[in-house]
Amino acid sequence: MMIAMEIKAVVDRIENGYAILKPEGYVMEICIPANTTDKKYSRGENITLSINGDDENNG
């Protein structure tokens, strides 16, 4: 079975080359590279992370 999840987040800050994200409804931080070949993230930017996976290997 395929699992899909969307996380809406805002870029809280840029630290050591990483964008630190604060997701809506979660008490955690997510970090992603701040500069990629396709995108340069900046503070205050709203983004949506799409996560797709397969639950067959989850026990």
C-alpha positions in Angstrom: 0.0 0.0 0.0 1.3 3.5 -0.9 1.3 6.1 1.8 1.3 9.9 1.0 1.6 12.8 3.4 1.7 16.5 3.0 3.3 18.8 5.5 2.8 22.6 5.3 5.7 24.6 6.9 7.3 28.0 7.0 11.0 28.7 6.8 11.8 29.9 10.3 15.5 30.6 9.7 18.6 29.7 7.7 21.4 28.0 9.6 24.7 26.6 8.4 23.4 26.2 4.8 20.1 24.6 5.9 16.5 26.0 5.9 15.0 25.2 9.3 11.2 24.6 8.8 8.5 24.9 11.4 5.6 22.6 10.3 2.0 23.6 11.0 0.5 21.4 13.7 3.7 19.7 14.7 6.1 20.4 17.6 9.3 19.7 15.7 11.7 21.3 13.2 12.7 19.9 9.8 15.9 20.9 8.0 16.5 20.9 4.3 19.3 22.3 2.2 18.7 26.1 1.8 20.2 26.2 -1.7 19.6 23.5 -4.4 20.1 23.7 -8.1 16.3 24.4 -8.5 15.5 26.6 -5.5 16.9 29.0 -2.9 14.8 29.1 0.2 14.4 32.3 2.3 13.1 33.1 5.8 9.3 33.4 6.0 8.6 31.4 2.9 5.7 29.0 3.0 6.3 25.6 1.5 4.6 22.2 1.3 6.6 19.0 1.6 5.1 15.9 -0.1 6.2 12.6 1.3 5.4 9.3 -0.5 6.3 5.9 0.8 5.5 2.2 0.8 4.4 0.7 4.1 5.3 -2.9 3.1 8.7 -2.6 5.0 7.2 -1.2 8.2 6.7 -4.4 10.0 
